[in-house]
Amino acid sequence: MAYRGVRPVWRRLFYRLLQVVPTVFVIVLVSFALMKAAPGDLVDVMAGESGGATAEYMQEMRELYGLDAPIQKQFLTFMNRVIHLDLGYSFRDSMPVSTLIAGALPATLLLSLSALAFALIVGVALGVLSARYRGTALDTGITVFSSIGFATPLFWIGLMFIVFFGVKLRWLPVAGFSTVGADYANTWQYIKDVGMHLVLPALSLGIYYLALYVRLTRSAMLDILDLDFVRTARAKGLTERRVLLRHVLRNALLPIVTITGLHLGGLFSGTVVIETVFGWPGLGRLAYDAVGARDLNLFLSIFLCSSVLVISMNLAVDFLYAVLDPRIEVAR
């Protein structure tokens, strides 16, 4: 075999890269089909917003935007542009799609990474406490809290945060990326303002993943607490804190690291709801607006970029796993 002499980790990476192309193609194809199955198109939306238009004018607009072409030709045209790294033009926003995505991507990354950091730090800490004091009232309270967070819809959490912290207590802003028309004296004031706007959407998005980390950490630590090397560490006279942090938690982090890598991609699906609820100017809200406007180029490009990002995250985790554990081989 041509790749027999290649190291297993690089061979595994090569096989995964071969799977990316057909996966992305199928994702974009399904998205295109679903978008076309929805009633109406861009011209219908534009005509409705303008109060009406003649049939002749609407036909001219469809010819201008290429919407009168057969469906398969429209799809092939879009894929041909993607191959040439051209995402096309958003006729609704009168801007290149790449410009719109580049403007919205940083906001989504900020929201997603902040939510994941909050969920990871607090979730692991609560999971350690729950495992350390298992069977106690503290363990029960943490378990109930994680169950509620896991079962509660994201949009409901966001709305309750808006009502309580934004409307009732007036502690935090409830919409937007920053204060409109604010005159910042320095960069730190701008960062503080953005941070204040970030708190509620990041907490709303992070609570669900926090609940997952609590359960995962608790389960992994309880499995390790009864192993022989933990009993040996205690027999040597090590403090319980040192045993938990240096021996138990360290060995329980492997599944947590794996899930963290996968969540980096999966978080983007949750941002659609949260960005819509809080008016956060990210990719999720941009995609929502694109669906409402039947802006096919913009919607497919956002979906393509999000899919590539998710697949890349999964590929990176797979690659790191192969590096950390050489026993992992590609199935022949």
N, C-alpha and C positions, 0 to 999 in steps of 0.2 A: 504494500500500500504506500502511496506517495507520502503520506504524513506519519508513517510509522516512527520515524526518528524524532518527530516533534515532541516536546514535553507535553504530558497529559493536560496541564492547565491551559496551554495555548491551543491545543487541539480542541479542548472543550469550548474555549472562547470562539474558535473558528466555527464550530458546529452551531453555536448559539447565534452567531452573526448571520449564518445562512438562513436561520429561521425567522429573522427579523423582517426581511423583505416581504415574504408572502403574508406574514402576520399583519404588517402595516397595510398592505394592499387590501386584504379582506376587511380590515377595520374601516378603511376609507370607503370601500365599495358598499358596505352595509350602511354607513352614515349617509352616503349619497342616495341610496335607495329609500331610506327612511325620510330624508328631506324631500325627495321628489314625491313620496306618497302623501305628504301633507297637502291639504287643499291650498290653492293659490300659489302665486310666485311673487317675485320682486315687483313686477309691473303692477300686479293687482294691489299690492300694499301701497305703492306710490300713488296709484290712482285713487284709492280710498282716502289717503291722507290729504290729497289735493281737492277732494270733493267730487271727483268723477272725471272721466275722460272718454273720448269717442273710441269706438272699436278700431278705427283706422290708426289713431295715434298709439293705442296700446299695442297694435301689431307692429308698428314701426319701432317701438321701444323694445319689443321682444327680439326683433331682428337685430337691433343695435347691440343688445346685450347677449345675443347668441342663445336666447331661450327658446327660439323656434326650431332649433336643431334637434335631431333625434336624441333620446336620452343617452344612448351608448356613445354618441359622438361628443356630447357634453362631458361625459365622464372621461373619455380618452383625452379630450382637450385639457382638462384639469390635470390629469396624471402626467401629460407631456410637459406642462408647465412646471410641475413639481420636480420632474427629473432634471429640468434645466434650472432648478432653484428659483423659480418665479412663482410666487403664490398668487399673483393676479392683482386685481383692482376691486376695491369695494365701491360699487356704484352708489350705495346708500350713503356712505360717509365721504365719498369723493376723495378717497385716499388709498394709497397702496396698502394691501393687506399686511405686508411685512411691517410697515410703519405702525399700524394699529396694534399688532401683536407685540412688537418691541416696546410699545408704550404701556401695555397692560401686564406684560409678563413680570416685571419687577414687583408690582403690587401683589400679584398672586404668590410669588416666591416668598416675599416678606411675610404674608399672612400664613402660608403653609408651614414654613420653617419655624415661625414663632409658635404656632399651635403645636407642632411636633415637639419642640424643645420643652414647652410647658407640660405636655402630656408625658414625655419621657422622664423628666426630672421628678415631677410630683408623683407620677404613677409608680415608678420604681421605688421611691421613698415609702409610699403607702403600702406597696407590696411587701417590702422588707419588714415594716412594722406589723403588718398583718400576719406574716409568717413567724415573726419573732414572738408575738403574743397570741398565737393561735388558740382558739377556744375561749378567749376572753371577750369582754364586751367591746373592746377596741377592735378586735378582729371582726366581730359581727357587724359593728358600725361601718367599717371600711368595706366589707363585703356587700352590705346593703347599698352603700353609696355607689360602688362600682356597678352594681346591677341596675340601679336607677339610671346612671349615666349611660350605660350600654343600651338600655331599652328606650330612652327618650329621643324623639326625633330632633335633628339638628335645628330645624326651623323653629320649633317650639321653644327650645332653649334660647335661641337668639331673640325671639319675641319677648320672652319673659325677662331677659337681661335688659332689653330696651325699656320695658315698662318699669322695672324696679330701679335699675341704676341710672337710666337716662331720664325718665319722666318723673318718677316719684322722688328719688334722692338727688337727681341732677348732678351726679358726680362725674359722669363721663359723657362725651358726645356719642351720638347714636348713628351717625351716617357720614359717609364720605371718607376721603383719605386724609384731608387736612381742612382747616377752617377756611372757608371761601372768603377771599378779600383780606386775609390777615396780613399785617405788616410786621414781618419778623425783623428784629433788631440784629440777630445773628443766627448762625446755623444751629446752635443748640436749642434755640426757641422753636425752630422748625422741627427738629428731631423730637422735641418734647411734645409738640402738637400732634405729629404723626403717631407717636407712641400712645398718646391718650386716645386717639381714634382707633388704634390697633387693639386695645385691650379687650373690648367686648367681642368683636368678631373672632379674635384668636382664642379666647376662652370658650366661646360657643363651639368652635370647630374642634378644640383640643379635648373637651370633656369626654367625647366618645372614645377617642384613642387613649385617654388617661385610664378609662375603665378597663380597656384591653390590657394595658401594661400592668395594672394592679393585679388582674387575674393571672396573667402570664408569669409575673415575678413571684407571686405567692406560690403558684403551683410548682415552678421550677425550684424554688428554695426548699419547699417542703419535701420534694423528691431527693434533694441533696442532703438535707439535715440528718437523715437516718443512715447515711453511708459510713463506711468504716473510717475513711480518712478524717471525717469530721469528729468522730468519737476519739480518734487518736489525737487530734489537735486539742480537744478538751482535756484529755488525759495528761497532756504535757503541761497543763496549767495556764493555757492561753485564756484571756478574758473572752466573755461571750461576744462582746463587740468586735474583737479582732477575729474571732472565728467566723462571725457572720459576714464581715466586710472583706476579709482577706481570703477566705476559703470558700464559703458558701456562695456569696454574691458573685464573686469572680467567676465561678464555674457556671452560675446561672445566667450569665450575661450573653452566652452564645445564641440561644434562641431569641433573646431580646434584640441583639444586634441584627439578626436576620429579619425579624418583623419590622424593625426600624427602617431598614433599607426598602422593604416592600411598601411601607406606609408613605415613604417619600413620594412614591408615584401615586398611590391610592388617595392621598390627601387632595389631589386636584379635582377629584369627583365631588368631594364635599364642599369645595369652594364655590361651586355654582349656586348652591342654596344660600350659603352664608353671605356671599358677595351680593346676592340679590336682596337679601333681608336688610343688610347694612349699607347698601349702596356703595360697596367697595369697588373701585375701578380696576378690576382684574380681568383675567381671561374668562372666568366663570360668568361674570355679568356680561362681558362682551359676546360670549357665545349665546347667552340667553337673548340678548338684543338681536343677534344675527338670525336666530330662529324666528323671532317675531317679525322681523323685516324680510324674511325669506332670502337673506343675502347668502347665496350658496357658496360663493368663493370664500367669504369670510368664515362661515361656519365650518366648511370642510378643512380650511387651513388651520383653524384653531383645534379642531378634532385631530388633525394629522400631527400637529406639534405636541399636543397633550399625549397622544398615543406613543409617539417616539420617545417622549420624556419618560413615560411609565415603563416602556420596554427597556429603555436605557438603564433605569434604576434597577429593574429586575436583573438585567444583564450584569450590572456592576456587582450586585449582591452575589450572584451566581459565580462570578469570577473571583471575588474575595473569598467565598466559601471554598473554592477549589485551591486557592493559595494557602488558606489556613489549614485545610485538611487534604493532604495529598492523596488520601485513600479514595477520594471521589474520582470516578472514572466515567467516561462517556459510554453509555450503553451501545454495544455494537448491534 
